[in-house]
Amino acid sequence: MHFLLLPPQVLRILQYIDYGGAVQLKGRVACEVSSHELLVTELVLDGTLSPLNPEEIAALLSCLVFQHKTQCEPKLTDTLKQGVKKVKELAERIALTQRECGLKEPVEDFVSQYKFGLTEVVYEWARGMPFAEIMTLTDIQEGLIVRCVQRLDEACRDVRSAARLVGDATLCAKMESASQLIKRDIVFAASLYTQ
C-alpha cells in the first residue's frame, strides 16, 4: 500500500505530515522508497540500520522482498536476531497506529508480511559464500532466491536514497557496499528468465 493512501490521521500520528497537511521529513523520506515505505522510513530514521555492517543490513532488508514460507529455520548471529526483533517491533508499532485509526488489517497480519526465511541466505551470500553452498542453507528454490536477491538490490537503492536525503553519509556508503556485495555471480548474470 502506498503510504499516501493511508488516512491522514495515521500519517499525522507517525509524523509523516503535520496537522496542516504539510509533508514532514519522514514523508519526504517515504517518497524515496518504492515499497514498504513506512517500515523502511522508520528503519532509516530510527537508526536501526546505521550501526550494522553492509552484509547484516542486506540480510535484514531481505524481509521486504521475500514472500514465501520455508521449513528451514535460519541460523542467525546475535546481531541479526536483534535486528529481526527491531524490525518486528517497528512493524507492530506501525500496525497498531493503523488499527487505532480505523484500518481493519490485524496487527499480526501486518507484521507477518515481513518474512525472515532468507535472512541467513542473504547474509552468507553477501559475505561471499558460493551459490551451491547457499542452497544447502534453505529449502527455497534457486529461482526464488535469485529473484529475491535481485529485488533486494532495489530495496538497497531505496534505503541509500533515503539515507542520502536525511544526510546519513555512513548509511549511504554502507548501502552502496551492500548493493555491490549482493550483485555478483549467477544471481546477476544475464538470463532469459529474469530479463
Secondary structure as the mmCIF struct_conf table of DSSP 4:
data_model
#
loop_
_struct_conf.conf_type_id
_struct_conf.id
_struct_conf.beg_label_comp_id
_struct_conf.beg_label_asym_id
_struct_conf.beg_label_seq_id
_struct_conf.end_label_comp_id
_struct_conf.end_label_asym_id
_struct_conf.end_label_seq_id
HELX_RH_3T_P HELX_RH_3T_P1 PHE A 3 LEU A 5
BEND BEND1 LEU A 6 LEU A 6
HELX_RH_AL_P HELX_RH_AL_P1 PRO A 8 ILE A 13
TURN_TY1_P TURN_TY1_P1 LEU A 14 GLN A 15
BEND BEND2 TYR A 16 TYR A 16
STRN STRN1 ILE A 17 ILE A 17
TURN_TY1_P TURN_TY1_P2 TYR A 19 GLY A 20
STRN STRN2 VAL A 23 VAL A 23
HELX_RH_AL_P HELX_RH_AL_P2 LEU A 25 CYS A 31
TURN_TY1_P TURN_TY1_P3 GLU A 32 GLU A 32
BEND BEND3 SER A 34 HIS A 36
HELX_RH_AL_P HELX_RH_AL_P3 GLU A 37 ASP A 46
TURN_TY1_P TURN_TY1_P4 GLY A 47 GLY A 47
BEND BEND4 THR A 48 LEU A 49
TURN_TY1_P TURN_TY1_P5 SER A 50 PRO A 51
BEND BEND5 LEU A 52 LEU A 52
HELX_RH_AL_P HELX_RH_AL_P4 PRO A 54 LEU A 61
HELX_RH_3T_P HELX_RH_3T_P2 SER A 62 LEU A 64
TURN_TY1_P TURN_TY1_P6 VAL A 65 VAL A 65
BEND BEND6 GLN A 71 CYS A 72
HELX_LH_PP_P HELX_LH_PP_P1 GLU A 73 PRO A 74
HELX_RH_AL_P HELX_RH_AL_P5 ASP A 78 GLU A 100
TURN_TY1_P TURN_TY1_P7 CYS A 101 GLY A 102
BEND BEND7 GLU A 105 GLU A 105
HELX_RH_AL_P HELX_RH_AL_P6 VAL A 107 SER A 112
TURN_TY1_P TURN_TY1_P8 GLN A 113 GLN A 113
BEND BEND8 TYR A 114 TYR A 114
TURN_TY1_P TURN_TY1_P9 GLY A 117 LEU A 118
HELX_RH_AL_P HELX_RH_AL_P7 THR A 119 ALA A 126
TURN_TY1_P TURN_TY1_P10 ARG A 127 GLY A 128
HELX_RH_AL_P HELX_RH_AL_P8 PHE A 131 ILE A 134
HELX_RH_3T_P HELX_RH_3T_P3 MET A 135 LEU A 137
BEND BEND9 ASP A 139 ILE A 140
HELX_RH_AL_P HELX_RH_AL_P9 GLU A 142 VAL A 166
TURN_TY1_P TURN_TY1_P11 GLY A 167 GLY A 167
HELX_RH_AL_P HELX_RH_AL_P10 ALA A 169 ILE A 182
BEND BEND10 LYS A 183 LYS A 183
HELX_RH_3T_P HELX_RH_3T_P4 ASP A 185 PHE A 188
BEND BEND11 ALA A 189 ALA A 189
TURN_TY1_P TURN_TY1_P12 LEU A 192 THR A 194
#
